[in-house]
Amino acid sequence: MKVNQWTLGLAAAGVISFGAVAQAEEKPSSQVLTAVSSTTLSGYVSTSAMWAPGTSAGGANATRTYDGVAKQDGFSLDVINLTVSKPLDEGEWAAGYTAELLVGPDATVFATGAGAQLAIKQAYVALNAPVGNGITFKLGVWDCPIGYEAFNYTANPNYSRSIGYAIEPTTYTGLIASYKVCDGLTVGAGVANNPGGAVAINGRSATESEKAYCAHLTVTAPDSWGFLKGSTITAGVIDHDSAGGVGSAANVINYYVGGSFNTPIEALKIGAAYDYQGRAGSGAAGGATSSSYANAVSLYTSYALTEKVKINTRAEYASGTSSAFTASAPFANAAKAAVGSNSEFLSITGTVDYALWANVISRAEIRWDADVSGGPQPFGGAADEKNAITIALNVIYKF
């Protein structure tokens, strides 16, 4: 313990006690240790190997988000996730934070870091206000509150992302609040910057009054519902512009409803999701109005074959307008738009998750995507290329 000369003089004169000096000197250190002890470091490292049987002209695979042509027929580092956080405690005026960073090739696709292999996924301060059951606020950068699947590989039943995931926004900078009405109902609402045509942190509309607005609710089945207890349904809406203000580009609205359900068979769980995105605005040449849509229906099953083995499946149908005004991949397609054909896809995914090592997710996956529109095919640009098949191995270490 370091004590300055002035403090020593006061103690020697009997003005203060050496015990008080010791207590005063130790308090800041104790506060720092308390703050550090409640902070957690977590994350994961995701790696993969993928093979695309056959050939496709140009190797195009528009239906994929993070497992496209750049990862086909080779080995890949997907991403490193580093999360530092302090969760909210039980106090009425509790405070915490989350800082979640992405490093690696997938960080470039996530695109909050101007193309570099480093991106901020989340960075917010969490605050609790003792109103009713307690309102939790997040101010900063936070994940899109809707969607069945997420960016993080560890949060999804399959290695690849659904087409529905590609329709949804990924991240926002703003203020979002959530409130637990009761054990079976949680609601939330938020306001954020418009993405401004990109997902860059602090990106915003050219019109300062234009903001993005979101609202969502989650219903959880109570214990009295028998085998369905713990099942959840979430519905939400997000209204924003793609760039600029009203009239300068597209007004975009996203709707989502989805849920995960227990079944009478304890080892079997099922899920379902519906995503819709509509766009309207002066997106055509010469300022003419234009509109587009994209939607996807996804069905999921997860069956625990043994304590260590799970079989996860996903079946999906997606459709949307093929004009360039449809920003959501994989629907925009110039060849289809030229002949007046919309985009339609069918996708089937099967994943075997085998927990061989502690803290490791190890899974093998096969996925088949098919263009069922009947128009020009999108896979590689070849007229007869209407299917895309991939086989993947994904190994993740969580810490």
C-alpha positions in Angstrom: 0.0 0.0 0.0 1.4 3.4 -1.0 0.7 6.3 1.3 1.8 9.9 0.5 3.6 12.1 3.0 0.7 14.4 3.7 -1.5 11.4 4.7 1.3 10.1 6.9 1.5 13.4 8.7 -2.2 13.5 9.4 -2.1 10.0 10.7 0.8 10.8 13.0 -1.0 13.8 14.4 -4.0 11.6 15.2 -6.3 13.4 12.8 -7.0 10.2 10.9 -6.3 6.6 11.7 -4.0 4.2 9.8 -7.0 1.8 9.5 -9.0 4.5 7.7 -6.0 5.1 5.4 -5.8 1.4 4.6 -9.5 1.2 3.9 -9.4 4.3 1.7 -6.5 2.9 -0.3 -8.0 -0.5 -0.8 -11.5 0.6 -2.0 -10.6 1.7 -5.6 -8.7 -1.6 -6.1 -11.7 -3.5 -4.8 -14.1 -1.7 -7.1 -11.8 -2.6 -10.1 -11.7 -6.2 -9.1 -15.4 -6.4 -8.7 -15.9 -5.0 -12.2 -13.4 -7.4 -13.7 -14.8 -10.4 -11.9 -18.2 -9.9 -13.5 -16.8 -9.5 -17.0 -16.8 -12.5 -19.3 -14.8 -13.4 -22.3 -16.3 -15.9 -24.7 -16.5 -16.7 -28.4 -15.6 -19.4 -30.9 -13.4 -20.4 -33.9 -15.3 -21.8 -36.9 -13.5 -23.8 -39.6 -14.9 -25.8 -42.5 -14.2 -27.9 -45.6 -16.6 -27.9 -48.6 -16.9 -29.8 -51.8 -19.3 -28.9 -54.7 -19.7 -32.0 -56.9 -19.8 -31.4 -60.6 -19.1 -28.2 -62.3 -21.0 -24.9 -62.7 -20.1 -22.3 -65.2 -18.4 -19.5 -63.2 -19.2 -21.4 -60.0 -22.0 -19.1 -59.0 -24.2 -20.0 -56.0 -26.5 -17.1 -55.3 -28.6 -18.9 -52.7 -25.7 -19.0 -50.2 -24.7 -16.3 -47.7 -21.5 -17.5 -45.9 -20.8 -20.7 -47.8 -20.7 -19.5 -51.4 -18.1 -20.0 -54.2 -15.2 -18.6 -52.2 -15.4 -21.7 -49.9 -16.2 -24.4 -52.4 -13.8 -27.2 -53.1 -11.4 -26.4 -50.3 -10.7 -25.7 -46.6 -11.7 -22.4 -45.0 -11.4 -20.4 -41.8 -15.0 -19.1 -41.4 -14.7 -16.6 -38.6 -13.3 -15.9 -35.2 -15.8 -14.5 -32.7 -14.6 -12.6 -29.6 -17.1 -11.4 -27.1 -16.4 -9.3 -24.0 -19.5 -8.7 -21.9 -20.8 -7.8 -18.5 -24.4 -9.1 -18.1 -27.0 -7.3 -16.1 -27.2 -8.3 -12.5 -30.3 -8.4 -10.3 -30.2 -4.7 -9.2 -33.0 -2.4 -10.1 -30.6 0.0 -11.9 -28.4 -2.7 -13.3 -26.0 -1.8 -16.1 -23.8 -3.9 -18.4 -22.3 -4.0 -21.9 -21.5 -6.3 -24.8 -18.7 -5.9 -27.3 -18.7 -8.6 -30.0 -16.1 -8.7 -32.7 -15.7 -10.8 -35.8 -12.3 -11.6 -37.4 -11.8 -13.5 -40.6 -13.3 -13.9 -44.1 -17.0 -13.9 -42.9 -16.4 -10.5 -41.3 -16.0 -9.1 -44.8 -19.4 -10.5 -45.8 -21.0 -9.2 -42.6 -19.8 -5.8 -43.9 -19.8 -3.5 -40.9 -16.0 -2.9 -41.3 -15.7 -1.4 -44.8 -14.5 -4.6 -46.4 -11.8 -5.5 -43.9 -11.6 -8.9 -42.3 -12.6 -7.3 -39.0 -16.1 -6.2 -38.1 -18.2 -5.1 -35.1 -21.1 -7.4 -34.7 -22.5 -5.9 -31.5 -21.3 -3.1 -29.2 -23.9 -1.7 -26.8 -24.5 -0.6 -23.3 -27.4 -2.4 -21.5 -29.4 -0.6 -18.9 -32.3 -1.7 -16.7 -35.0 0.7 -15.6 -37.2 -0.4 -12.6 -40.5 0.2 -14.4 -43.0 -2.6 -13.8 -41.1 -5.8 -14.3 -38.1 -3.9 -15.5 -37.4 -2.4 -19.0 -34.0 -3.4 -20.5 -32.5 -0.9 -22.9 -29.6 -1.5 -25.4 -27.9 1.6 -26.8 -25.3 1.1 -29.5 -25.0 -1.6 -32.2 -27.2 -4.6 -31.8 -28.4 -7.6 -33.7 -31.6 -7.5 -35.8 -34.3 -8.7 -33.3 -36.2 -10.9 -35.9 -35.2 -14.1 -37.6 -35.1 -17.9 -37.0 -31.4 -18.1 -37.8 -28.5 -15.9 -36.7 -25.0 -15.0 -37.9 -23.2 -17.0 -35.2 -22.5 -20.5 -36.4 -23.0 -21.8 -32.8 -26.6 -20.5 -32.7 -27.9 -22.4 -35.8 -28.9 -26.0 -36.3 -27.2 -26.2 -39.7 -23.9 -25.0 -41.1 -25.3 -23.1 -44.0 -27.8 -20.2 -43.7 -31.3 -20.3 -45.1 -32.5 -18.1 -47.9 -34.8 -16.5 -45.4 -31.8 -15.4 -43.5 -30.6 -13.5 -46.6 -33.9 -11.6 -46.7 -33.5 -10.2 -43.1 -31.4 -7.2 -42.0 -28.4 -8.2 -39.8 -27.5 -5.3 -37.5 -28.6 -1.8 -36.5 -27.2 1.2 -34.6 -29.8 2.7 -32.3 -31.8 2.2 -29.2 -33.9 -0.9 -28.5 -36.0 -1.8 -25.4 -37.5 -5.0 -24.2 -40.1 -5.7 -21.5 -41.2 -9.0 -19.9 -44.9 -8.5 -19.5 -45.3 -11.9 -17.8 -43.6 -15.3 -17.9 -45.3 -16.1 -21.3 -44.9 -12.8 -23.1 -42.0 -10.5 -23.9 -42.3 -7.4 -26.1 -39.8 -5.1 -27.6 -39.4 -2.0 -29.8 -36.6 0.1 -31.2 -35.4 3.0 -33.3 -32.2 3.1 -35.3 -30.3 4.7 -38.1 -31.3 3.8 -41.6 -28.6 1.5 -43.1 -28.0 4.1 -45.9 -27.4 1.3 -48.5 -24.8 -0.4 -46.3 -24.6 -1.9 -42.9 -21.6 0.2 -41.9 -21.5 1.2 -38.2 -23.1 4.6 -37.8 -24.4 4.6 -41.4 -27.5 6.7 -41.8 -30.0 8.2 -44.2 -29.2 11.4 -46.0 -32.5 12.7 -44.5 -31.8 13.1 -40.8 -35.5 12.6 -39.8 -35.6 9.2 -41.5 -35.1 6.3 -39.0 -35.7 2.6 -38.9 -38.3 1.3 -36.6 -38.8 -2.2 -35.2 -41.2 -4.0 -33.0 -41.4 -7.7 -31.9 -43.0 -10.0 -29.4 -42.3 -13.5 -28.2 -44.9 -15.8 -26.7 -43.7 -18.8 -24.6 -46.0 -21.8 -23.8 -46.6 -22.3 -20.1 -46.0 -25.5 -18.1 -49.8 -26.2 -18.2 -49.5 -26.8 -22.0 -48.1 -30.3 -21.6 -45.5 -31.3 -24.1 -45.6 -27.9 -25.7 -44.3 -26.1 -22.6 -41.3 -24.0 -23.4 -42.2 -23.7 -27.1 -41.9 -20.2 -28.4 -43.3 -18.1 -31.2 -41.8 -14.7 -32.3 -43.3 -12.1 -34.6 -41.8 -8.9 -35.7 -41.7 -6.0 -38.2 -39.0 -3.6 -39.3 -39.7 -0.5 -41.4 -36.8 1.4 -42.9 -35.3 2.9 -46.1 -32.5 1.2 -48.1 -30.7 4.5 -48.7 -31.5 8.2 -48.6 -34.9 9.4 -47.5 -38.4 8.8 -48.6 -38.7 9.2 -52.4 -34.9 9.0 -53.0 -34.7 5.2 -52.8 -36.6 2.2 -51.6 -38.8 2.1 -48.6 -38.3 -1.3 -47.1 -40.4 -3.3 -44.7 -39.6 -6.7 -43.3 -42.1 -9.1 -41.6 -41.2 -12.2 -39.7 -43.0 -14.9 -37.8 -41.4 -18.1 -36.6 -41.2 -20.5 -33.7 -39.6 -23.6 -32.2 -41.9 -26.3 -30.8 -41.5 -29.3 -28.6 -43.4 -32.5 -29.6 -44.8 -35.6 -27.8 -41.5 -37.3 -28.8 -39.0 -35.8 -26.3 -36.1 -36.2 -28.7 -37.9 -34.4 -31.6 -38.2 -30.7 -31.9 -39.6 -28.8 -34.9 -39.5 -25.3 -36.1 -41.0 -23.0 -38.8 -40.3 -19.5 -40.1 -41.7 -17.1 -42.6 -39.8 -14.1 -43.9 -41.1 -11.3 -46.2 -39.5 -8.2 -47.5 -41.3 -5.6 -49.6 -39.6 -2.6 -51.3 -41.2 0.4 -52.9 -39.8 3.7 -54.1 -38.1 5.5 -57.0 -35.8 2.7 -57.8 -36.2 2.6 -61.6 -34.4 4.8 -64.1 -35.7 8.3 -64.5 -37.2 8.4 -61.0 -40.1 6.1 -62.0 -41.6 4.2 -59.1 -40.8 0.5 -58.7 -41.6 -2.3 -56.3 -40.4 -5.7 -55.4 -40.9 -8.5 -52.9 -39.0 -11.5 -51.6 -40.3 -14.2 -49.2 -39.3 -17.6 -47.8 -41.0 -20.4 -45.9 -38.7 -22.7 -43.9 -39.4 -25.9 -41.9 -37.0 -27.4 -39.4 -36.6 -30.6 -37.5 -34.1 -31.7 -34.9 -33.9 -35.2 -33.7 -31.6 -36.4 -30.9 -30.6 -39.8 -32.1 -28.4 -40.4 -29.0 -26.9 -38.2 -26.3 -24.2 -37.1 -28.7 -25.8 -37.3 -32.1 -28.4 -35.0 -33.5 -29.9 -35.0 -37.0 -31.1 -31.5 -38.2 -33.0 -30.9 -41.4 -34.3 -27.8 -43.1 -36.7 -27.6 -46.1 -37.3 -24.2 -47.7 -39.2 -22.6 -50.5 -38.4 -19.0 -51.5 -39.6 -16.7 -54.3 -39.3 -13.0 -55.3 -39.2 -10.5 -58.1 -36.1 -10.8 -60.3 -35.6 -7.1 -61.0 -32.4 -5.3 -59.9 -34.7 -3.4 -57.4 -34.8 -6.6 -55.4 -31.7 -6.1 -53.3 -32.0 -9.3 -51.3 -29.9 -12.1 -52.7 -30.5 -14.4 -54.6 -33.6 -13.0 -56.2 -32.2 -10.2 -58.4 -31.4 -11.7 -61.8 -31.0 -9.7 -65.0 -31.6 -12.7 -67.3 -34.9 -13.6 -65.6 -36.0 -10.0 -65.4 -35.5 -9.7 -69.2 -38.0 -12.4 -69.9 -40.4 -11.5 -67.2 -39.7 -14.5 -64.9 -39.6 -14.3 -61.2 -37.1 -16.2 -59.0 -38.2 -19.3 -57.2 -36.0 -21.7 -55.2 -36.3 -25.0 -53.4 -33.7 -25.9 -50.8 -33.2 -29.1 -48.8 -30.5 -29.3 -46.1 -29.5 -32.3 -43.9 -26.9 -32.0 -41.0 -25.5 -34.6 -38.7 -24.1 -33.1 -35.5 -21.8 -35.5 -33.6 -20.4 -34.2 -30.3 -17.1 -36.0 -30.1 -15.1 -33.5 -28.1 -15.9 -31.2 -25.2 -16.7 -27.6 -26.2 -16.6 -28.6 -29.9 -19.4 -28.6 -32.5 -18.5 -31.1 -35.3 -21.1 -31.6 -38.0 -21.4 -32.8 -41.6 -23.9 -31.3 -44.0 -25.3 -31.9 -47.5 -27.4 -29.2 -49.2 -29.3 -29.2 -52.5 -30.7 -26.0 -54.0 -32.8 -26.0 -57.1 -34.2 -23.2 -59.3 -37.8 -24.1 -59.9 -38.9 -20.9 -61.8 -38.6 -22.4 -65.2 -36.7 -19.4 -66.5 -33.0 -18.7 -67.1 -31.0 -20.6 -64.4 -28.9 -18.7 -61.9 -26.2 -21.2 -61.0 -23.2 -20.3 -63.0 -25.1 -18.7 -65.8 -25.3 -22.0 -67.7 -28.7 -22.6 -69.4 -28.9 -26.1 -67.9 -27.5 -25.3 -64.5 -30.5 -25.3 -62.3 -29.2 -27.3 -59.3 -26.4 -26.6 -56.7 -25.2 -29.3 -54.4 -22.6 -29.0 -51.6 -21.1 -31.3 -49.0 -19.6 -29.6 -46.0 -17.7 -30.4 -42.8 -17.9 -27.7 -40.0 -15.8 -27.8 -36.8 -16.2 -25.1 -34.2 -14.4 -24.7 -30.8 -16.4 -22.7 -28.3 -14.8 -20.9 -25.3 
